[in-house]
C-alpha cells in the first residue's frame, strides 16, 4: 500500500487552513466571497426540493405501509433483494389474508350453511380487494417511490458533492485573497523603511570648532542597506506568487461554480419528472379506489341477495347465490359439492337479468369513454378496455351505479365509475 507522507501532510495543512478560514468567516474576522445571486437562488431551490422530496417520500411510504414495523422490515427486505439482484416476491396483503381466514372459517362451519356461504362470498371480494391493493402498491412503488428515491440517492448526492467542492474552492480563493493582501501590506511597510545605511567619516576628529565639525560632516558616506534590499526583493516575489495563486484559485472557483450551476439548473427537469410521476401515482390511486368501490358495490348486492334468500325460506330463491367459482373453494368433498349448485344457480340468474334488461325501454343513449380496464364478472356484464368508446344508456329501475353498454354486437352492464360520459 502506497503511503505518501508528504501528500498526507499537505492535505492536512490544506484542511487546517480551510478550517481556520471558515472559522474566521463565521466570527466575522475574515472576508467571504459571495456567490452569484442566481447561483444562490438555485442552491436555495435545490435545498427546498431535497427537503420536500424526503418528506413526501417518507409520508407516501407511511401511507402505503402504515405499520412502522412492517415498513422497516419491507425496506430491509427490499434492500437485501436489491443487493442480491433478485426479484422481490409479492407479499400477501392484509385483505387477502383476511379473505383466506374467512374461507377457512367457512370450511370449518360448513359451506352449505347461510353463514358459511356469506363467509365465502365476502372472502372472495376481500381477496379481490387485496389483489387490487397489491397492484396499487406495486404501481406506486415503480412509478412514484422509485423515481423520488433515485433522485435522493443519485442526483442529489452528485449535487452535494459538487457543492462541497465549490465551498472548498471558495475557501481557497478567500485564503489566497487574504494572503495577497497580507503580502502587499508587508511590501508597503518595507517600502517606507529607508534602504540605506550611514557610515562614520574616515577622518573623523573630535573638535569643538565649526570648521572641524563642518569638515567632519562632509566626510560621511551613504551606502544602500543590503538586508533591506534583500527583504524588499523577497516581499516582491511573495506578492507575485500570491497574485499567481489567486489567479489559479479564481479560475478553479469559476470552473467549479459553472459545474455546480449546470447541475442545479437540472432541478427543473427533476420537477418535470416528478410531476409525471405524481400524475401516474394519482391515476393509480384513482384506479385502485374505483376498483374497491366497484367490488364493494358488487359485495353489497350479493349480500342483499343472500339476505332476501334467507328471509324467504320457502321460495325457490331460498339458496343464497354464491358468486365464487368451485376452484376458489378448497375443502372436503361434501363442501365442494354444495358450491357448484349454488354457482350454477348464480350463473343462470345474470343471464335472465340481462335478457330482461334488453327488453326494457331504452332511455338517454350517449357515447362514453372508458377510463380503466374492466373485466366482466359474469355474462350480464361487458368487459372494457381503457380509452375505447362505447354507447351507454340506462333502463327504468336499473341501479344508478350501472349502465347498459354496447360495443358492436356485444352488450352488458358496465360500472359508471369506469366511464367518462361524453356530450
N, C-alpha and C positions, 0 to 999 in steps of 0.2 A: 504493500500500500504506500503510495507516494504521500509524504508529509512535508509540505513546503512551509518551513518555519517563517521565512521572510514574507510569504503571501499571507500567512495567518496573522503575523504581526501587523502587516499593512491593513488588512481588513479590520482588525481590532482597532487600529488607530482611526480609520475612517468612521467606524461605528461610534467611537467615543467622541470624535469631533462633531458628528451629526447630532449626537445626544446633547452635547453642550450647546450647539446652535439652537436646537429645538427648545431646550430649557430656557435659554436666554430670550427667545421669542415669546414664550409663554409668560415670562416675567416682565416683558416689555423693555428688555435691555439690549435688544438687537433688532435690526430692521428685517422685515419679512417681504419677500417678493410676492405681490398679489397676482393671482391668476386672472386670465381674461374673463370679463363678466359673462360672456357666452359660455365659456367652459365651466364657470361656477354654476350657472343655471343648469347645464347638462348634468353636472355632478349631483346637484340637489334633486333633479328629476329622477336620476338613476337610483339614488338612495331611497326615494319615496316608492319607486317601482319595486325595489327589492323588499322593502318592509311590508308593503301591502300584498305582494305576491306570497310572502311567507305566511301572513295572516289568513289569506284566502285559501291557500293550500291546506293549512292546518285545520281550519274550520270545515272545509269540504271533506277532509278525511274523517273528522268527527261526525259529520252528517251522514256519511256513507257507512261508517263503523262507529256507532255511538259508544260502545263499551271500550273504555281505555285499555283494559287488559287484552281484549281481543284485537284491538287496534295495534298494540305493541307487538303482540305475537304475530299478527299478519305482516307487519313491516319486517320483523326478523325473518319470517319465512320467505318473504319476497326477496330480501337481501341474500339469503343463502342460495335460493334457486337462481338468482341473477348471477352470483359468483360462480355457480356450477354450470352456468349456461344451459339450464334446463327449463322446460315449460312448467309454469306453476299450475298445479292441479286445481280444478274447480272445487270450491268449498260448498258444502250443503248449507243453504240459508236457513234461518230460524223458521220461516214459513214452511219450507219443505220438511224440516224436522217435525214440526207440529202436525203436518199432514200425515207423516209416517206414524206418529204416535196415535192419531185418530184412527188410522187404518188398522193398526194392531189392536186397538181397543174394540173396533167393530168386529174383528175376527173373534176376539175373546168373548164379546157379549152375544154374538150371533148376527151374521149379516142379513138374516131374513126378518129380524125384528125392526120395528119402526126406528128405534134409537140407533141400531146398527146401520140401517140404510142411510139415516141422516148423517151419521159419522162418516160413512163412505163418501157421501155427496160433498160434505164440507172438506174432507181430506183431499178430494180431487181438486177443488178450487184453491185450497191452501198450497198445494203443490204447483198449481199454475201461477199463483202469486209469487211463490218462491222462485220459479223459473224466470218470471219477468224481472224480479229483483236481481237475480244473478246476472241476467243480461244487461240490466241497467248499470250494475256495479262494474261489470267488465267494460262496457262502452265508456263510462265516465272515467275509468282509470286510463284507458287508452287515449281518449280524445281530449281530456281535460287535465287530469292529475299529472300524467307523464310529461306533457309539454311544460307545465309550471315547474315541475321538479328538475327537468333538464335545464331550464333557464338558471335556476338557483345553483345547480351543481356543475354547470358547464360555462355558460356565457358569463354569469356573474363572477365566477372565480377568475376568469380571464380578465375581466374589467378590474377586479380588486387588485390583481397582480400588477397590472399596468398603472393603476393609481398609486400603488406603493412605490413603484419605480419613479413615477412623476414626483412624488413627495421627496424621495431621496435626491433626485436631480435638482429640485428646488432648494433643498438644504445645501447641497454642494455649491449651487450658484450663489446663495447668500453668504456662504463661507468664503468664497472667492472674492465677493464684493467687500466683505469686511477685511480680508487680508490685503486687498489692494488699497483700501482706504488707510489702513494702518501703515502700509509701506510708504504711501505718499506723505503722510504726516511726518514719518521719520525722515524722509528725504527733505521735506521743507525745513524741518528743525536743523538738520545738518547744514543746509544751505545758509542758514542765518548765523552759523558759527564761523569766526574768522579762519581762513585757510592758510595763515602764515604764522611764522614764529620770529621773535626778535632776539638777536644775539648781542652779547656785550661788546663794546668797542675794543679793538685790539690794543690801542694806545691810551686806554682809559687811565687817567691820573686824577687823584683826589686833589681838588684845588678849589679855593673859595672865590677865585677871580672869575669874572664874567667871561673873559677870553678863554680861560681853560674849560669852563663849562660849555661854551659855545663850540670849541674845537672838539670837546668830548662827544656832544650830541651829534654832531655831523658825521662822526665816525661809526655810528650804529649801522648794522646790516639787517635787511628784511629778507627772509627766505621762506618759500612755501613749506607748510607742515605736511610731511609725507603720510602721517597717520590719518589726518583729516581727509586728505585726498583719497586715500585708500578706502576710508569709510564711505565717502561720497560715491565712489565707484561701485562698492558693494550694494549700497542702497539703490543706486540707479538700476543695477542688474536685478535687484529684488523687485523693483517696480515693474520692469519689463517682464519678468517671469510671472508676476501676479496678473498683469494685463493679459498675457498669453493664456494662463489658466482660466481667467474669466471669460475669454472668448470661447474657449473649448467648452466650458461649463454652460455658457449661454446657448451654444449650438446644440449640445446634448439635451438641455432643458426644452428648447423649442421643438426638437425632433420628438421627444417623449410626449410633449403636450399635444402634438399633432396626432400621434398614435392614439393617445387616450381620447382625444376629441372624436376621432372616427369611430372608436368603439362605443362611446357614449351616444353618438348620434344614431347608432343601431338600435337604441332603445325604442325608437319609433316603430321600427319593423317588429320588435318584440311585442309592442302593444297591438299591432295589427294581427299578429299570430295569436296572441291571447284572446283577441276579440273573436276570431273564428272559432277558437276552442270553446269560448264561452257560449257561442251560439250552438255549437254541437252539443254541449252539456245541457243547455236549456231544452233543445229538441229531444235529447234522450230522456230527460226528466219528464217532458210532456208526454212522450210515448209511453213511458212507464206508468204514469198516473192514469192515462187514458185506458191502458190495458187493465190496470187494477179496478178502475171504475166499471169497465165492461164486465170483468169477471164477477165483481160483487153484485152487479145487476142480475147476471145470469144465476148466481147463487141464490139471490132473494127469490127469483121466480121459481127455482127448483124447490126451495124450502116452502114457498106458498103452495105449490102443488102437493108436497108431502103433507102439509097441514090440512089441506082440503081433503086429501085421501083418507087421513086418519079420522076426520070429523064425519065422514060418510062411510062407515064400515060395511054397509050392506050394498053399496053401489058397485058397479063394475070397475070404478076407479079407486077401489079401496087399497090397491097396491101402490105404495109410494114410488113414483118414477125414479129410476136410477140412471143418471147420465154417464156412469162410469162404465168403461168397457170391461169385458171379462178379464182381459190381460192385466188390468190395473189391480185386481184383487188377487192376492196370493194367499191361500189358506187351505182349510180342509175341503175335501171333495163335496161335502154336503153344502158348505157355504158357497162354493163356486157354482153349484147347480142352481142356486137361487138367483144369482145375479144375471145370467143370460136371459131369464124370463123377464125380469124387470127391464133389462136393457132392450129386449125386443119390444116390450110394451112402449118404452120411451121412443124407440126409433120409428114406430108406426104413427105415433101421435103428431110429431112435427110435420110429417108428410100430409096428414089430413089437414093440419093447420095451414100449411102452405096452399093447399087446394082451396080451402075456404076463403083465404085472403085473396087469392087470384080471382075469385068470383065476385068480390065486393066491389062497389063503385070506386073509381079512381078519382082522387082529388089532388090538385096542386102539383102536377108533374113539372120537374125542372132538372137542370143539369147540376152535377156536383163533382168536385174534385176530391179524390181520395188522398188523405193526409198520411196515413200509415198502412203498412201491410196488415191484412186481417185474414185469419184462417177460419173458415166456417166450422162450427161445432156440430152441426147436423145438416140434414138435407133441406131444412127450411131456410137456411142462411146462405148468403152469397159470399164467397171468398173475394178479397180485394187486394189490389196491388197499388202501392203508393204512386201518386201523380196521374193515375188514369182517370178518365172522365166517364161517368155513368149517369143514367137517368134515374131519378128517385121520385117517389110520390108516397103519399100516405093513404090509408083507408080508414073509414069510420070505426071507432072503438079500438084502434091499434095503440100499443104502448107508445107514448110520446118520445121515448128514447130510441125508437127504432123507425126505420123507413123501409119501404119496398124498393129495392134496387134492380135495375135492368141493364144488362150488357149483352147486346145481341140477342140470342135466343135464351140466355141464362137469366134467371130471376130468383130473388130471395131476399130475406131480411138482411139489413145492414145497420150497424150502430151509428147513431148520429154523431157521436164524438169522434168518429174516424173520417168525417166528411167536412168539406168546405162548400156550402151551398152557393151556387153562382146565380147571378141575376139573369 
